[in-house]
Amino acid sequence: MTTEWAVVAAAEQFTLDARNTGELTFTVSNPGEAPDTVVFDVAPGDGSQRAWFTVPEPQRVVPGQGSVSFLVRLTVPPGTPPRRYDMTGFAYSANTAPEESSRSSGRVTYEVKALAPAKRTPWPWIAAAAALVLLVGAVAVYLVTRPEDVKPGAPQVVTLEAESLVPGAVVESPSGTAATVVVQPNCCGVTWSQDKQLFFQGLAIGDQVSLTVDIPADATWRFANVRTTSFDYANTVFAIDGSQVGGAFFGFTPTVIKTDWLDVGTVRLAKGPHRVTLIAVGKTQGTNSYFAGVDAIRFTEVVQLADRR
C-alpha cells in the first residue's frame, strides 16, 4: 500500500540574512498505521537551482501516525539576480519510485537581495598607513572631547510571562480541529514562573497560536524562551510576522520537564507590535495530541559596537 505522505512547511517563506542564506523546517507526516521510510527533497522554482539547497538528513523512518521534521538550508550564490524566487518540498517512500508516492508542500518563496560588490583591497602599505592616520586622529579627538564618564549603552530586554498574552491570543487550525490555548497552573511536579504557563492544546499539524508582543525600538533582537516538554507534547517552531525563526523544538519527554532559557534565533524588528506564532509541525510519539507549553519569552536587543554611546 502506498503511503499518502503529507508535507507541510513551517512558514510561507524563507527569511534570508544579509548573505542571502536561511533555513526552514518541513514536516512530513505518515497518516497510515505501518511505519515507512521517507525521502525528502527539494524542487527549485524558476530561475533557481537544486544546488542552492541542502537537506542534512534526507531519509528518515516515520512511524505510523507519526511525523518527522527536515531542516532545509538555502544558500543563494553571489551574482544571483535580486528578485522573488520559490521552491517546494516533496517526499516519497524510499521503496517506491518517486512518481508513485510523491507528495509536495505548498509553494515557499524567498526574496533575494542585491549584494554590495566586495571592495578592492588597497596595497598593504597604503592600507596600513591609512589605518594609522585614522587611529591617531581618533585618539586625538577622543582625548579632547571625551566625557567624564563614558558608559556603553546597555541592551534593552523585554521579558514576558507567556500566559499573560493568552487573553489576546489567536488560535488557528488549518485542518479544522478545535485547538485551544489556556493558562495552566503548576502541574505534574513542575513549578512555572509566576506559577503558570501558556498551554497550547493543538490537535493536528499546522495548528498554531499567535501572540502580540510590543517591541520598544528598531533593532536586531535575540529571541529566547522557557519551554515545557511532556509525553503528549508536539514538535513546534516559532514564526515572527510569518517568517520562521530558529529550528524545530522537540517537545517529547516521558515526564513533564521545564527547560532553562533557550535561544531561538535573532530577527530584525521595527518598533511596535509584532506577531509571534507557535506552530505544531510534528510529533515523535503515538498520541493524538499536539500540545505545547511556554513559560516565558524574552527579546534581548543585540547592541552593535557602533550603536554604543
C-alpha positions as CSV (number, residue, x, y, z in Angstrom):
1,M,0.0,0.0,0.0
2,T,1.3,3.4,-0.9
3,T,1.8,5.9,1.9
4,E,-0.2,9.1,1.5
5,W,2.5,11.4,2.8
6,A,1.6,14.9,4.0
7,V,4.2,17.7,3.6
8,V,3.9,21.0,5.5
9,A,6.3,23.9,5.5
10,A,6.7,25.8,8.8
11,A,6.3,29.2,7.1
12,E,5.3,30.5,3.7
13,Q,8.8,32.0,3.1
14,F,12.4,31.7,3.9
15,T,13.9,34.6,5.9
16,L,17.3,35.3,4.3
17,D,20.1,37.1,6.1
18,A,22.4,39.7,4.6
19,R,24.3,37.0,2.7
20,N,21.1,35.5,1.2
21,T,21.2,32.4,3.4
22,G,18.4,31.0,5.5
23,E,16.8,27.9,7.0
24,L,13.3,26.5,7.1
25,T,11.7,23.4,8.6
26,F,9.4,21.0,6.7
27,T,7.3,18.3,8.4
28,V,6.4,15.0,6.8
29,S,3.6,13.0,8.3
30,N,2.6,9.4,7.8
31,P,-1.2,9.0,8.2
32,G,-1.0,5.2,7.9
33,E,-0.7,2.6,10.6
34,A,2.5,1.0,9.3
35,P,5.9,2.7,9.5
36,D,7.6,3.7,6.3
37,T,10.9,5.2,5.2
38,V,10.5,8.6,3.6
39,V,12.9,10.5,1.3
40,F,12.7,14.3,1.4
41,D,13.9,16.5,-1.4
42,V,13.5,20.0,-2.9
43,A,12.0,21.1,-6.2
44,P,13.5,24.5,-7.1
45,G,11.3,27.1,-8.9
46,D,12.0,29.1,-12.0
47,G,15.5,30.7,-12.1
48,S,16.8,28.7,-9.1
49,Q,18.9,25.6,-8.8
50,R,18.8,22.4,-6.6
51,A,22.4,23.1,-5.6
52,W,21.3,26.1,-3.6
53,F,19.5,23.8,-1.1
54,T,20.9,21.4,1.4
55,V,18.9,18.8,3.4
56,P,21.3,17.4,6.1
57,E,19.4,14.2,6.7
58,P,17.1,13.5,3.7
59,Q,16.0,9.9,4.6
60,R,14.1,9.0,7.8
61,V,11.9,6.3,9.2
62,V,8.4,7.6,10.0
63,P,6.3,5.6,12.4
64,G,2.6,5.0,11.7
65,Q,0.5,8.0,12.7
66,G,3.8,9.9,13.3
67,S,5.8,12.6,11.7
68,V,9.4,13.9,11.3
69,S,10.9,17.2,10.6
70,F,13.5,18.1,7.9
71,L,15.7,21.1,8.0
72,V,16.4,22.8,4.6
73,R,19.3,25.2,4.3
74,L,19.3,27.7,1.5
75,T,22.4,29.4,0.2
76,V,21.9,31.7,-2.8
77,P,25.2,32.2,-4.7
78,P,26.6,35.7,-5.2
79,G,25.6,37.3,-8.5
80,T,22.1,35.9,-8.5
81,P,19.6,38.5,-9.8
82,P,17.7,40.1,-7.0
83,R,14.0,39.1,-7.1
84,R,11.5,36.8,-5.5
85,Y,12.0,33.1,-6.1
86,D,10.1,30.0,-4.9
87,M,10.5,26.3,-4.2
88,T,8.5,23.3,-2.9
89,G,9.5,20.4,-0.7
90,F,8.4,16.9,-1.6
91,A,8.5,13.5,0.0
92,Y,8.2,9.9,-1.3
93,S,8.6,6.4,0.0
94,A,12.2,5.0,-0.2
95,N,11.0,1.7,-1.6
96,T,8.9,3.1,-4.4
97,A,9.5,5.2,-7.5
98,P,9.1,9.0,-6.6
99,E,6.3,9.4,-9.1
100,E,4.2,6.7,-7.3
101,S,4.1,8.1,-3.8
102,S,5.5,11.7,-4.1
103,R,3.6,14.4,-2.2
104,S,4.5,18.1,-2.2
105,S,4.2,21.0,0.2
106,G,2.8,24.3,-0.7
107,R,4.9,26.9,-2.6
108,V,7.5,28.6,-0.4
109,T,9.0,31.9,-1.5
110,Y,12.2,33.8,-0.7
111,E,13.4,37.3,-1.6
112,V,17.0,37.5,-2.9
113,K,18.6,40.9,-2.2
114,A,21.3,42.6,-4.2
115,L,24.7,42.1,-2.5
116,A,27.2,45.0,-2.5
117,P,30.3,44.2,-4.5
118,A,33.4,43.4,-2.5
119,K,35.7,46.3,-2.0
120,R,39.1,46.1,-3.7
121,T,41.9,45.8,-1.1
122,P,44.4,48.6,-1.5
123,W,48.2,47.8,-1.4
124,P,49.1,46.7,2.1
125,W,51.4,49.7,2.9
126,I,48.7,52.1,1.8
127,A,46.1,50.3,4.0
128,A,48.4,50.3,7.0
129,A,49.3,54.0,6.6
130,A,45.6,54.9,6.3
131,A,44.7,52.9,9.4
132,L,47.5,54.5,11.4
133,V,46.3,58.0,10.4
134,L,42.7,57.2,11.4
135,L,43.8,55.7,14.7
136,V,45.9,58.7,15.6
137,G,43.1,61.1,14.6
138,A,40.5,59.2,16.6
139,V,42.7,59.1,19.7
140,A,43.2,62.9,19.5
141,V,39.5,63.6,19.1
142,Y,38.7,61.3,22.0
143,L,41.2,62.9,24.3
144,V,39.8,66.4,23.5
145,T,36.1,65.6,23.5
146,R,35.7,62.6,25.9
147,P,33.0,62.9,28.6
148,E,34.0,62.5,32.2
149,D,32.3,59.1,32.5
150,V,31.7,57.1,29.3
151,K,29.3,54.1,29.8
152,P,28.4,51.8,26.9
153,G,24.7,51.6,26.1
154,A,23.0,48.7,27.8
155,P,20.8,46.5,25.6
156,Q,17.1,46.7,26.1
157,V,15.4,43.5,27.4
158,V,11.7,42.6,27.0
159,T,10.7,39.7,29.2
160,L,7.1,38.5,29.3
161,E,5.2,35.8,31.1
162,A,3.7,33.8,28.1
163,E,0.4,33.2,30.0
164,S,-0.1,36.9,30.3
165,L,-0.5,37.0,26.5
166,V,-3.3,34.4,26.4
167,P,-6.2,36.9,26.6
168,G,-5.2,38.4,23.2
169,A,-4.0,35.2,21.6
170,V,-5.4,34.0,18.3
171,V,-5.6,30.2,17.6
172,E,-5.8,28.9,14.0
173,S,-6.5,25.3,13.0
174,P,-6.0,24.9,9.2
175,S,-7.3,21.3,9.3
176,G,-10.5,22.4,11.2
177,T,-9.6,21.0,14.6
178,A,-10.8,22.6,17.8
179,A,-7.3,23.7,19.1
180,T,-7.3,25.9,22.1
181,V,-4.9,27.9,24.4
182,V,-5.3,28.3,28.1
183,V,-3.5,29.4,31.2
184,Q,-2.3,26.4,33.1
185,P,-1.4,26.5,36.8
186,N,1.5,24.5,38.3
187,C,1.1,20.9,37.4
188,C,2.7,17.5,37.4
189,G,5.5,18.3,39.8
190,V,6.6,21.4,37.8
191,T,6.6,25.0,39.1
192,W,6.5,27.6,36.4
193,S,7.5,31.3,36.7
194,Q,4.6,33.1,38.4
195,D,3.1,29.6,38.9
196,K,1.5,29.5,35.4
197,Q,2.3,28.7,31.8
198,L,0.8,29.1,28.4
199,F,-0.7,25.7,27.5
200,F,-1.4,25.3,23.8
201,Q,-3.7,22.3,23.0
202,G,-3.1,21.6,19.4
203,L,-4.7,18.6,17.7
204,A,-3.1,18.5,14.3
205,I,0.0,19.6,12.3
206,G,-0.4,23.2,11.4
207,D,-2.4,24.2,14.5
208,Q,-0.9,27.4,15.8
209,V,-1.3,30.2,18.3
210,S,-0.3,33.8,17.7
211,L,0.7,36.3,20.4
212,T,1.2,40.0,20.1
213,V,4.4,41.4,21.5
214,D,5.3,45.1,21.6
215,I,8.9,45.9,20.7
216,P,10.3,49.2,22.1
217,A,12.8,50.1,19.4
218,D,14.0,49.4,15.8
219,A,16.8,46.9,16.4
220,T,18.1,43.4,16.0
221,W,16.7,41.2,18.8
222,R,17.6,37.8,20.2
223,F,14.5,35.8,20.9
224,A,14.6,33.2,23.7
225,N,12.0,31.3,25.7
226,V,11.4,28.8,28.5
227,R,9.6,25.7,27.4
228,T,7.9,22.7,28.8
229,T,8.2,19.1,27.5
230,S,5.9,16.2,28.2
231,F,4.7,12.8,26.9
232,D,1.9,14.4,24.7
233,Y,3.8,17.5,23.5
234,A,4.5,18.2,19.9
235,N,7.4,19.4,17.8
236,T,7.0,23.1,17.2
237,V,8.6,26.1,15.5
238,F,8.3,29.8,16.1
239,A,7.5,32.4,13.4
240,I,7.6,36.1,13.8
241,D,5.4,38.1,11.5
242,G,5.0,35.0,9.3
243,S,8.7,34.1,8.9
244,Q,10.3,31.1,10.8
245,V,12.9,32.0,13.5
246,G,15.2,29.1,14.6
247,G,14.7,25.4,14.1
248,A,12.2,22.9,15.5
249,F,11.8,22.3,19.2
250,F,11.2,18.7,20.1
251,G,8.5,18.6,22.8
252,F,8.5,14.9,23.8
253,T,9.9,13.6,27.1
254,P,8.4,10.8,29.2
255,T,7.7,13.1,32.1
256,V,6.9,16.8,32.4
257,I,10.0,18.9,32.4
258,K,10.6,22.7,32.4
259,T,13.6,23.9,30.4
260,D,16.1,26.7,31.1
261,W,16.1,29.7,28.9
262,L,16.6,28.5,25.3
263,D,17.8,30.7,22.4
264,V,15.5,30.6,19.4
265,G,17.2,33.0,17.0
266,T,17.8,36.6,16.0
267,V,15.5,38.8,14.0
268,R,15.4,42.4,12.9
269,L,12.3,44.1,14.2
270,A,10.8,47.6,13.9
271,K,9.4,49.4,16.9
272,G,5.8,48.5,17.6
273,P,3.6,45.4,17.8
274,H,4.7,42.1,16.2
275,R,3.0,38.7,15.8
276,V,4.8,35.7,17.5
277,T,3.4,32.4,16.3
278,L,3.9,28.9,17.8
279,I,3.2,26.2,15.2
280,A,2.8,22.5,15.7
281,V,4.9,20.8,13.0
282,G,5.1,17.2,14.1
283,K,5.5,14.7,16.9
284,T,7.7,11.8,17.9
285,Q,5.2,9.7,19.9
286,G,1.9,7.9,19.1
287,T,-0.7,10.2,20.6
288,N,-3.4,12.3,19.1
289,S,-2.2,15.4,20.8
290,Y,-0.1,18.2,19.5
291,F,0.3,20.1,22.8
292,A,2.9,22.7,23.7
293,G,3.8,24.7,26.8
294,V,5.6,28.1,27.0
295,D,6.5,29.6,30.4
296,A,8.1,32.8,29.4
297,I,9.5,34.7,26.3
298,R,12.3,37.2,26.1
299,F,13.6,39.7,23.4
300,T,17.1,41.0,24.1
301,E,18.5,43.8,21.9
302,V,21.6,42.9,20.1
303,V,23.8,46.1,20.5
304,Q,26.4,46.5,17.9
305,L,29.7,48.3,18.7
306,A,28.7,51.2,16.5
307,D,25.4,51.6,18.4
308,R,27.1,52.2,21.8
309,R,27.3,55.7,23.1
